Each structure stands twice: as C-alpha cells, then as structure tokens.
Amino acid sequence: MAKLAFLGLGVMGYPMAGHLQKAGHEVTVYNRTAAKAEKWVDEYGGASAATPAEAAKGADFVMSCVGNDDDLRGVCLGEEGAFAGMTSGGIFVDHTTVSAKVTSELYAAASEAGLGFVDAPISGGQAGAENGVLSVMCGGDADSYAKAEPVIAAYARICRRVGDSGAGQMTKMCNQIAIAGLVQGLSEALHFAEKAGLDGAAVVEVISQGAAGSWQMSNRYETMIADEFEHGFAVDWMRKDLGICLDTADETGASLPVTALVDQFYKDVQKLGGGRWDTSSLIRRLRALETR
C-alpha cells in the first residue's frame, strides 16, 4: 500500500480517489473548493490538504484529474504546486485530458526535479469512474509506468502504456475522434428511424447485434430516444477535447474532416443551451432543425 495524493475531485476524480482509499492506500486529497474535499474525507476517510504541495508532501504517487492545461499547470508548478511538495523518486500521474504540449512541459519539469511523470488520460465516463472500470491510456518512462500501474488498477478495467511521454494524450485524442463520429452516426440513425415511423428501440435491438453495434449505442440509445441528456460527459468538455485534437492535427498534418464537422455540430448544441448536456445530445440538434 502506498502514500498517495489525489488532486481534483470532480465527477471523475471524486470516485477515483475513493477507490484508492478503499483499496487500502493512504490518500490525501486536494480540491479547489475545500468543501468538496471535506465531504470526500467524511465519506471515505483519508485526509485533505489546503494546497497541492501540502497534499503531495511525502507521497509516493500523486494523481490529478483537473479541467484543462492551465488547471494542470496550477496544481503542478509554483510554490504551492505538487512538484514542490514531492520528494525525489515520487511519481506524478495525470488523468486530465490535456494537450501533448503541456504534457511535454510538465514531463520536463518533473524530470528536472527528480520525479516521474505519467500522462494517463481516461475513458469510461462518470459511470466508469464510479464502478472502477475505466480505460487508462498511458505515456511516459517504462519504469515510472511499471510502478504506477498497480495503483491505477484500483479504478481501471484496462491500463496500458502506449509509448513515451505524450503517447497517452495522443491515444486519448484518438478516442475522442472515434467517439465524435460514432455519436453523430448514431444520432442520424435514430433520427432517421423516428422520421420513418419506426420503433427506435426495436431498431437498436436488431442492429446492435451486427456491425453497427457500439458502446455508445448500447449505453445511450434509450436516453437519446427519450430526449434526455444528463447522463454523461458534457458537450463543453467534448469541445475542449476536440479542439485539442484539431490543433494537434494541424501540427502533425493529420486530416480530420469528420471531427471538424462534428465539433461545429457541438457548437450548435451549445447555442441551443446544451453546453452541460452529455455528448449524445447531437440528436437534439437534428430535432431542432425540424422546427426551423
């Protein structure tokens, strides 16, 4: 069992930190809103700290799951950042979806401080975090990953090192690119079924057993048919992620025409007031077009 810090107690980080505490690790949490950290301690035990540096003091591993590049820099760097509190040989594991640029920057800063740094973005949504069955895609030095992997296992269905530093974030970009096209295709299929007068549930029962089947279809079709979009990863966050994908595509020379188009469709959803709706709300956009 290890001494751990967990930074960021959002819808993903809160249950992830809980799994670590329940696994027997000694966990200290930090959250920008202190009341959330206090609530976590009341529920799981462990301890809370006022700053990332304080939380990370003496920790073997420090996990983070925050919002964006600037949030991650904020919890890592500076006098109150985690790197300042960690001792040489400690390993920082970042579960945030951020740019490969900030990952490279923080990997270099960690290495200079004698720390390991693993970029380990996650997929599986809030339900995956709560049930401890996330997919974790990692980049970083092989020895740092080997030490961190048994700890990450507390909330992972699968955890793999894909390559050197930044490879985890690049893999997460692949994940979001694939999801964007899948959700748009599913939205169009269900919308078509509605307009054709078909029973959407019956349609999905049949086509989900063939080549059209996907996690999105199995887990989101019912709420999509019911026009309910409060069950998963928010559109605002998806647009943040797709922006990272598109910026990186410009840098690497990759062509992402469908991703760029779906990103604009999500922009339309935001204009409908759906920034906090889950990503399956693309079908709401198609329904809205009918009323114009």
CORBELQUI-V621609 format. One record per residue. SS is DSSP state (2 for helix, 1 for strand, 0 for the rest). PHI is phi in radians with two decimals (NA if undefined). PSI is psi in radians with two decimals (* if undefined). Layout:
<<SS	PHI	PSI> <SS	PHI	PSI>>
//
This chain:
<<0	NA	2.58> <0	-2.10	2.85> <1	-1.61	2.11> <1	-2.20	2.72> <1	-2.17	2.52> <1	-2.24	2.16> <1	-1.94	1.98> <0	1.88	1.89> <0	-2.05	0.96> <0	-1.38	-2.82> <0	-1.11	-0.40> <0	-1.64	-0.88> <2	-1.13	-0.62> <2	-1.00	-0.95> <2	-1.25	-0.54> <2	-1.09	-0.80> <2	-1.08	-0.62> <2	-1.10	-0.71> <2	-1.09	-0.66> <2	-1.13	-0.74> <2	-1.14	-0.74> <2	-1.17	-0.44> <0	-1.32	-0.13> <0	1.85	-0.01> <0	-1.31	2.77> <1	-1.66	1.81> <1	-1.91	2.28> <1	-2.00	2.27> <1	-1.91	2.67> <1	-2.32	2.39> <0	-2.48	2.51> <0	-0.99	-0.67> <0	-1.63	1.88> <2	-1.07	-0.56> <2	-1.07	-0.57> <2	-1.18	-0.67> <2	-1.16	-0.70> <2	-1.12	-0.69> <2	-1.09	-0.71> <2	-1.08	-0.78> <2	-1.09	-0.69> <2	-1.08	-0.61> <2	-1.45	-0.70> <2	-1.97	-0.30> <0	1.66	-2.61> <0	1.23	-2.67> <1	-2.55	2.87> <1	-2.15	2.79> <0	-2.35	2.75> <0	-1.45	-0.37> <0	-2.43	2.77> <2	-1.04	-0.66> <2	-1.10	-0.72> <2	-1.16	-0.73> <2	-1.10	-0.64> <2	-1.46	-0.15> <0	-1.04	2.07> <0	1.32	0.11> <0	-1.35	2.45> <0	-1.29	-0.66> <1	-2.36	2.47> <1	-2.15	2.13> <1	-1.81	2.53> <1	-2.33	2.57> <0	-2.63	1.51> <0	-2.01	-2.72> <0	-1.64	-0.87> <0	-2.70	-3.00> <2	-0.97	-0.86> <2	-1.15	-0.67> <2	-1.08	-0.71> <2	-1.17	-0.79> <2	-0.98	-0.72> <2	-1.08	-0.65> <2	-1.51	-0.22> <2	-1.68	-0.76> <0	-1.83	2.91> <0	1.53	3.08> <0	-1.11	-0.53> <0	-1.76	0.08> <0	-1.38	2.80> <2	-1.06	-0.67> <2	-1.02	-0.58> <2	-1.21	-0.45> <2	-1.63	-0.32> <0	-1.39	2.64> <0	-1.72	2.69> <0	-0.90	2.35> <0	1.72	-0.25> <0	-1.19	2.77> <1	-2.17	2.23> <1	-1.74	2.22> <1	-2.07	2.00> <1	-1.78	2.07> <0	-1.70	0.03> <0	-1.24	2.57> <0	-1.53	1.91> <0	-2.36	-3.13> <0	-1.31	2.69> <2	-1.14	-0.44> <2	-1.11	-0.87> <2	-1.22	-0.55> <2	-1.07	-0.79> <2	-1.09	-0.72> <2	-1.09	-0.79> <2	-1.34	-0.57> <2	-1.03	-0.75> <2	-1.15	-0.74> <2	-1.13	-0.70> <2	-1.14	-0.77> <2	-1.06	-0.70> <2	-1.12	-0.53> <0	-1.55	0.06> <0	1.38	0.44> <0	-1.96	2.67> <1	-1.52	2.65> <1	-2.46	2.12> <1	-2.07	2.10> <1	-1.48	2.15> <1	-2.45	1.05> <1	-1.06	2.79> <1	-2.19	2.74> <1	-2.45	2.56> <0	2.43	-0.19> <2	1.26	-3.10> <2	-1.03	-0.70> <2	-1.11	-0.69> <2	-1.11	-0.67> <2	-1.18	-0.77> <2	-1.15	-0.63> <2	-1.60	-0.04> <0	1.22	0.62> <0	-2.25	0.76> <1	-1.36	2.70> <1	-1.67	2.23> <1	-2.13	2.11> <1	-1.95	2.13> <1	-2.10	2.58> <1	-2.28	2.65> <0	2.48	-3.12> <0	-1.14	2.50> <2	-1.07	-0.65> <2	-1.25	-0.66> <2	-1.13	-0.74> <2	-1.10	-0.77> <2	-1.04	-0.62> <2	-1.29	-0.64> <2	-1.40	-0.50> <2	-0.99	-0.75> <2	-1.12	-0.49> <2	-1.30	-0.81> <2	-1.03	-0.52> <2	-0.99	-0.32> <2	-1.09	-0.44> <2	-2.32	0.36> <1	-2.03	2.39> <1	-1.43	-0.69> <1	-2.50	2.42> <1	-2.41	2.16> <1	-2.43	2.46> <1	-1.48	2.12> <1	-1.64	-0.44> <1	3.00	-2.79> <0	-1.24	-3.13> <0	-0.89	2.29> <0	1.72	-0.36> <2	-1.14	-0.58> <2	-1.10	-0.80> <2	-1.14	-0.67> <2	-1.11	-0.67> <2	-1.16	-0.69> <2	-1.09	-0.61> <2	-1.08	-0.73> <2	-1.01	-0.73> <2	-1.04	-0.84> <2	-1.21	-0.63> <2	-1.06	-0.78> <2	-1.14	-0.73> <2	-1.10	-0.74> <2	-0.97	-0.85> <2	-1.18	-0.68> <2	-1.08	-0.80> <2	-1.18	-0.67> <2	-1.12	-0.74> <2	-1.09	-0.74> <2	-1.13	-0.71> <2	-1.05	-0.77> <2	-1.15	-0.68> <2	-1.12	-0.80> <2	-1.20	-0.64> <2	-1.13	-0.74> <2	-1.07	-0.76> <2	-1.04	-0.74> <2	-1.05	-0.84> <2	-1.18	-0.46> <0	-1.50	-0.03> <0	1.35	0.41> <0	-1.62	2.77> <0	-1.41	1.90> <2	-1.03	-0.69> <2	-1.12	-0.70> <2	-1.16	-0.68> <2	-1.05	-0.83> <2	-1.14	-0.67> <2	-0.97	-0.66> <2	-1.42	-0.92> <2	-1.31	-0.37> <0	-1.20	-0.32> <0	-1.52	-0.05> <0	-1.99	-2.68> <0	-1.16	-0.33> <0	-1.41	-0.20> <0	-1.08	2.55> <0	-2.79	2.91> <2	-1.05	-0.74> <2	-1.04	-0.75> <2	-1.13	-0.82> <2	-1.16	-0.61> <2	-1.79	-0.20> <2	-2.17	-0.18> <2	-1.12	-0.65> <2	-1.13	-0.80> <2	-1.25	-0.52> <2	-1.15	-0.76> <2	-1.09	-0.67> <0	-1.39	-0.06> <0	1.09	0.74> <0	-2.07	2.24> <0	-2.37	0.80> <0	-2.08	0.63> <0	-2.20	0.29> <0	-3.05	-2.72> <0	-1.08	2.22> <1	-1.31	2.61> <2	-1.01	-0.72> <2	-0.99	-0.73> <2	-1.28	-0.60> <2	-1.13	-0.69> <2	-1.14	-0.64> <2	-1.04	-0.80> <2	-1.15	-0.77> <2	-1.15	-0.56> <2	-1.08	-0.71> <2	-1.07	-0.77> <2	-1.04	-0.82> <2	-1.21	-0.68> <2	-1.10	-0.74> <2	-1.19	-0.62> <2	-1.07	-0.68> <2	-1.09	-0.67> <2	-1.25	-0.64> <2	-1.62	-0.25> <0	1.52	0.19> <0	-1.29	2.61> <0	-1.84	2.11> <0	-2.25	1.10> <2	-1.13	-0.70> <2	-1.21	-0.73> <2	-1.05	-0.77> <2	-1.08	-0.70> <2	-1.18	-0.80> <2	-1.15	-0.60> <2	-1.01	-0.71> <2	-1.21	-0.58> <2	-1.12	-0.69> <2	-1.15	-0.56> <2	-1.07	-0.70> <2	-1.08	-0.69> <2	-1.10	-0.71> <2	-1.04	-0.69> <2	-1.15	-0.44> <0	-1.39	-0.02> <0	1.59	0.30> <0	-1.80	0.49> <0	-1.04	-0.51> <0	-1.76	0.01> <0	-1.20	2.77> <1	-1.35	2.95> <2	-1.15	-0.32> <2	-1.25	-0.06> <2	-1.22	0.01> <2	-0.94	-0.54> <2	-1.20	-0.51> <2	-1.09	-0.65> <2	-1.07	-0.75> <2	-1.13	-0.71> <2	-1.14	-0.64> <2	-1.15	-0.56> <2	-1.12	-0.46> <2	-1.14	-0.51> <0	-1.55	-0.06> <0	-1.41	*>>
//
